[in-house]
Amino acid sequence: MADNLHMPPPPEAVDVSNKVVQGVKILKHLDSLKNS
C-alpha cells in the first residue's frame, strides 16, 4: 500500500485537472472582457 503513495497519478486524473484549470482561465478571461 505504501508503494502506491510514490506512484504518479493516473493520466486521467491529470487530464481532468488540466481541463478544470483551463476552464477557470477561460471564465476569468470572459469575466475581464465583461468588466472592461
C-alpha positions as CSV (number, residue, x, y, z in Angstrom):
1,M,0.0,0.0,0.0
2,A,2.8,2.4,0.8
3,D,4.3,1.8,-2.6
4,N,1.3,3.4,-4.2
5,L,2.0,6.7,-2.5
6,H,5.1,7.2,-4.6
7,M,3.4,6.5,-7.9
8,P,2.3,9.4,-10.2
9,P,-1.4,9.9,-10.5
10,P,-3.1,8.2,-13.5
11,P,-3.2,10.2,-16.7
12,E,-7.0,10.6,-16.5
13,A,-6.7,12.5,-13.2
14,V,-4.1,14.8,-14.7
15,D,-6.2,15.4,-17.8
16,V,-9.3,16.3,-15.7
17,S,-7.4,18.7,-13.5
18,N,-5.9,20.4,-16.6
19,K,-9.4,20.8,-18.0
20,V,-10.5,22.4,-14.8
21,V,-7.6,24.8,-14.9
22,Q,-8.3,25.7,-18.5
23,G,-12.0,26.3,-17.7
24,V,-11.1,28.6,-14.8
25,K,-8.7,30.6,-17.0
26,I,-11.4,30.9,-19.7
27,L,-14.0,32.1,-17.2
28,K,-11.6,34.7,-15.8
29,H,-10.8,35.9,-19.3
30,L,-14.5,36.2,-20.2
31,D,-15.2,38.0,-16.9
32,S,-12.4,40.5,-17.6
33,L,-13.9,41.2,-21.0
34,K,-17.3,41.9,-19.5
35,N,-15.8,44.3,-16.9
36,S,-13.7,46.3,-19.4
